[in-house]
């Protein structure tokens, strides 16, 4: 009787894949500009409009809400971004995986493929941000039921780190494996969430590390912006909160976010494409 052994799952070469992601973006900057520029312009206008609405409608709520809960709410990306980012991502996946280049001077795509991409991206967003909010609310409930002497400690020390840690765990250990369906969707190929999870088994930490490295530019920017705020504060002698409000509600900041977000996240989109190519090639056709 012949024993049947399951084949070992392929191991993603983290550093090679990350280097390739950065190299591909660097070699296709003109193509990236052609894919992005119309959507970036639209996103800038949308951000400006939403910032004006937020300044009018959310002023009273911001004054009364719990401070760390305000910070969590402010960090949530808006679903209105998703169609723009999905359209850019679909074109980029097809460029990386099939060599399809956008030749027309303006690129605008909102077909069924893009909307399916938006739907999955929205589900992943709910999974990640839902974890953030649920963890934060649980910590808040624990603080409310605790003794007054320990309430501040739970509120300040436990709530925000717990919410952030849970979100990072979902974003780095779960979503990179499930998100393999995104490049398949952009190509019009079939890959279920279950199959994406199966063919990436044994690569949770590898995909998490690669994702973290490819999101490093965006994380660095997120750290530098508050640092620049602090430097301006030291120069202008303005209260921190007043300065943050003025900068976050300015037109310049709205345009800056609209420009930076699709450009910086393109490294992650490239990584998804390369990971899909790696795991799809090493998996059996009938598994997909």
GIGI-V503119 format. One record per residue. N is the residue number from 1. SS is DSSP state (H for helix, E for strand, L for the rest). OMEGA is omega in radians with two decimals (NA if undefined). Layout:
[[N:SS:OMEGA] [N:SS:OMEGA]]
//
This chain:
[[1:L:-3.08] [2:L:3.10] [3:L:3.12] [4:L:-3.11] [5:L:3.07] [6:L:-3.14] [7:L:3.14] [8:L:3.13] [9:L:3.12] [10:L:-3.13] [11:L:-3.13] [12:L:3.06] [13:L:-2.95] [14:H:-3.02] [15:H:3.12] [16:H:-3.13] [17:H:3.13] [18:H:3.11] [19:H:3.13] [20:H:3.12] [21:H:3.12] [22:H:-3.12] [23:H:-3.13] [24:H:3.11] [25:H:-3.13] [26:H:-3.11] [27:H:-3.07] [28:L:-3.10] [29:H:3.11] [30:H:3.10] [31:H:3.09] [32:H:3.12] [33:H:3.13] [34:H:3.13] [35:H:-2.94] [36:H:-2.78] [37:H:3.13] [38:H:-3.12] [39:H:3.10] [40:H:3.10] [41:H:3.12] [42:H:-3.13] [43:H:3.11] [44:H:3.12] [45:H:3.12] [46:H:3.12] [47:H:3.14] [48:H:3.13] [49:H:-3.14] [50:H:3.10] [51:H:3.11] [52:H:3.09] [53:H:-3.14] [54:H:3.13] [55:H:-3.10] [56:H:-2.97] [57:H:-2.97] [58:L:-3.07] [59:H:-3.12] [60:H:3.13] [61:H:-3.12] [62:H:-3.12] [63:H:-3.04] [64:H:-3.04] [65:L:3.09] [66:L:-2.92] [67:H:-3.10] [68:H:3.05] [69:H:3.04] [70:H:-3.12] [71:H:3.11] [72:H:-3.14] [73:H:-3.14] [74:H:-3.10] [75:H:-3.09] [76:L:3.02] [77:L:-3.07] [78:L:3.13] [79:H:-3.14] [80:H:3.10] [81:H:-2.90] [82:H:3.12] [83:H:3.14] [84:H:-3.10] [85:H:3.12] [86:H:3.12] [87:H:3.10] [88:H:-3.09] [89:H:3.14] [90:H:3.12] [91:H:-3.10] [92:H:3.06] [93:H:-3.10] [94:H:3.06] [95:H:-3.07] [96:H:-2.99] [97:H:-3.10] [98:H:3.14] [99:L:3.13] [100:L:-3.10] [101:L:3.06] [102:L:-3.09] [103:L:3.13] [104:L:-3.08] [105:L:3.12] [106:L:-3.13] [107:L:3.05] [108:L:-3.13] [109:L:3.10] [110:L:-3.13] [111:L:-3.10] [112:H:3.13] [113:H:-3.13] [114:H:-3.11] [115:H:3.03] [116:H:3.07] [117:H:3.11] [118:H:-3.11] [119:H:3.13] [120:H:3.11] [121:H:3.12] [122:H:3.09] [123:H:3.10] [124:H:3.09] [125:H:3.11] [126:H:3.13] [127:H:-3.10] [128:H:-3.08] [129:H:3.05] [130:H:3.06] [131:H:3.12] [132:H:-3.08] [133:H:-3.14] [134:H:3.12] [135:H:3.13] [136:H:-3.14] [137:H:3.08] [138:H:3.10] [139:H:3.10] [140:H:3.11] [141:H:3.09] [142:H:3.13] [143:H:3.14] [144:H:-3.10] [145:H:-3.09] [146:L:3.06] [147:L:3.13] [148:H:-3.11] [149:H:-3.13] [150:H:-3.07] [151:H:-3.13] [152:H:3.14] [153:H:3.12] [154:H:-3.09] [155:H:-3.02] [156:H:-2.99] [157:H:-3.02] [158:H:-2.94] [159:H:-3.07] [160:H:3.10] [161:H:3.14] [162:H:3.13] [163:H:3.14] [164:H:-3.14] [165:H:3.11] [166:H:3.13] [167:H:3.12] [168:H:3.12] [169:H:3.09] [170:H:-3.06] [171:H:-3.07] [172:H:-3.04] [173:H:-3.09] [174:H:-3.03] [175:H:3.12] [176:H:3.13] [177:H:-3.14] [178:H:-3.05] [179:L:3.08] [180:H:3.09] [181:H:-3.04] [182:H:3.08] [183:H:3.07] [184:H:3.12] [185:H:3.13] [186:H:3.13] [187:L:-3.08] [188:L:3.13] [189:L:-3.08] [190:L:3.02] [191:L:-3.12] [192:L:3.08] [193:H:3.14] [194:H:3.13] [195:H:3.10] [196:H:3.12] [197:H:-3.08] [198:H:-3.04] [199:H:3.09] [200:L:-3.14] [201:L:-3.11] [202:L:-3.11] [203:L:-3.09] [204:H:-3.12] [205:H:3.13] [206:H:3.12] [207:H:3.09] [208:H:3.11] [209:H:3.13] [210:H:3.11] [211:H:3.13] [212:H:-3.13] [213:H:3.14] [214:H:3.07] [215:L:-3.11] [216:H:3.09] [217:H:3.14] [218:H:3.12] [219:H:3.10] [220:H:3.12] [221:H:3.13] [222:H:3.11] [223:H:-3.08] [224:H:-3.11] [225:H:3.07] [226:H:3.12] [227:H:3.09] [228:H:3.06] [229:H:-3.13] [230:H:3.12] [231:H:3.09] [232:H:3.10] [233:H:-3.12] [234:H:-3.14] [235:H:-3.04] [236:H:-3.12] [237:L:3.11] [238:L:3.04] [239:L:-3.06] [240:H:-3.06] [241:H:3.12] [242:H:3.13] [243:H:-3.14] [244:H:3.13] [245:H:-3.12] [246:H:-3.13] [247:H:-3.09] [248:H:-3.10] [249:L:-3.14] [250:L:3.09] [251:H:-3.11] [252:H:3.13] [253:H:3.11] [254:H:3.12] [255:H:3.13] [256:H:3.13] [257:H:-3.12] [258:H:3.12] [259:H:-2.99] [260:H:-2.96] [261:H:-3.12] [262:H:-3.12] [263:H:-3.08] [264:H:-3.14] [265:H:-3.13] [266:H:3.06] [267:H:3.09] [268:H:3.09] [269:H:3.10] [270:H:3.10] [271:H:3.10] [272:H:3.14] [273:H:-3.11] [274:H:3.10] [275:H:3.10] [276:H:3.11] [277:H:-3.10] [278:H:-3.05] [279:H:3.13] [280:H:3.13] [281:H:-3.07] [282:H:3.14] [283:L:3.12] [284:L:-3.14] [285:H:-3.09] [286:H:3.08] [287:H:-3.08] [288:L:NA]]
//
